[in-house]
Amino acid sequence: MQKKIKAVWIAAGLCSAFQVFAADTLRFGLESQYPPFESRNTQGQPVGFDIDLGNAVCQAAHLKCQWVESSFDALIPALEAKKFDAINSAMNITAQREKVIDFTVPVYRIPSMLVARKGQDLQVTAEGLKGKNIGVLQGSIQEAYAKKHWETQGVNVISYQDQNQVYNDMVAGRLDATLVMSAAGQSGFLNKPEGKDFAFAGKPVEDDAILGTGIGFGLRKGDTALKQQLDTAIETVKKDGTLTRLAARYFPGINVSVQP
């Protein structure tokens, strides 16, 4: 009998230890093929703006960050399945997504722009892109924008699970352009040798209903305690200048502030 009681106490202790560990750890889900927001270095470690930002927010919240990789279009289902606790993958806060998940307060905002081969003089309108092949990241707000505003007007919108494959197909001539967050297009493609013949075309696209009000961390519905904890930490990294310093490092010349 005493052995059984002892075993129960040991099991209870292990459960308690696990709960304490879990309470001090925040598992962030991310899509790791979207530099400069997130990618992997030669050692296979996650690096990028969202990684540094996530670590800063975890530090302010007295949490330990862990990283769980997923494709971008699978992030929300994986969050709902509790494979991780929050999404940290440059996900814009939109009304459509808020039907399914909650978000922290907006942290930063990046405009979306078209990247095309130099000399094409593409007009960033449905009429100007009619008949063109435009690559977008599957599950992204850029995909939603292109399908609503362009695909219905005769533009060929092609979705990819990996933004890097979009760039490869642009270089190979299979795509005419890609709609992408400007910072990602600049750092992930235009600044690289393979992007030397390409440039931004036109001005940023606009549609707050689709493109959202800023980028935040995605949370499961009703996870109010974690939301409050992260909202407080986000305000800390904004006020102490951490967000500004990271933005200047990763997105030089781009205003990432969220308009009130």
Number of C-alpha atoms within 10 A of each C-alpha: 6 7 8 9 10 11 12 12 12 12 12 12 12 12 12 12 12 12 12 11 13 13 11 14 16 22 20 22 27 28 25 24 21 22 23 21 26 22 20 14 10 6 6 8 10 21 16 19 21 21 22 17 20 22 17 20 26 21 14 17 19 14 20 17 17 15 20 19 17 17 17 23 15 16 25 22 12 18 20 16 11 12 16 21 23 30 25 25 26 26 22 24 27 18 15 12 17 13 9 14 19 20 25 21 21 21 22 20 23 23 17 21 23 24 28 24 20 13 10 11 11 19 14 17 14 17 12 13 20 17 15 17 19 27 29 27 24 19 17 21 25 24 24 17 20 22 18 12 14 22 21 13 15 14 21 20 21 18 18 16 18 17 22 16 14 23 24 15 15 23 19 10 12 14 21 21 29 28 27 25 20 19 24 22 25 19 17 20 22 19 13 10 8 13 21 13 12 19 19 21 21 15 12 16 17 13 10 12 13 20 25 19 22 22 24 24 26 29 24 21 13 10 14 14 9 17 20 13 17 21 20 16 19 26 16 17 19 16 11 10 10 16 24 17 14 16 19 13 11 18 21 12 10 14 14 20 16 14 9 5
